[in-house]
Amino acid sequence: MKLSELKHILENLQEISFRLPDGTQIPSHFHVTEVGAVTKHFIDCGGTIRKESVINFQLWTSNDHDHRLAPQKLKSIISLSERHLNLTDQVIEVEYQGEATIQKFGLDFYNGEFWLTTQQTDCLAKDSCGIEQPASQAEASAACCSPGGGCC
């Protein structure tokens, strides 16, 4: 989800709730402890120089059970961050404390709630590493059923 989508969604919400990918609700007394602009400048294993930027939100829960972050308050935090950090309309990444370490998630919205979504690592230079792309199911099927495909 991009920042513009989040801001649009907040316009119509009465309360904010987040769920982890397994459906567990993050306690309603969570805090947004950080909003940041994160840039990663790196070289992939194929030697290509890359730069990726995201907007980072860090969610945190404590024993402050009376705390509730209202949509209007989150909008004001975002507005302050846009002014002082020069945020642009980029993808949002969310950090949340996992079992043993901070976990990073994507963000989606459905059924009136924000959902933290899983992210996966990937090789960005598969062609340089000699890693074959998996064939689509249709291609695999066609290869299998063609003469010499080995399945008949």
Secondary structure, DSSP 8 states (H G I E B T S, - for coil): -BHHHHHHHHHT-SS--EE-TTS-B--TT-EEEEEEEEEEEEE-TTS-EEEEEEEEEEEE--S-TT----HHHHHHHHHHHHHHH---S-BEEEEEE-SSSEEEEEEEEETTEEEEE------S-HHHHT------HHHHHHHHHSTTSS--
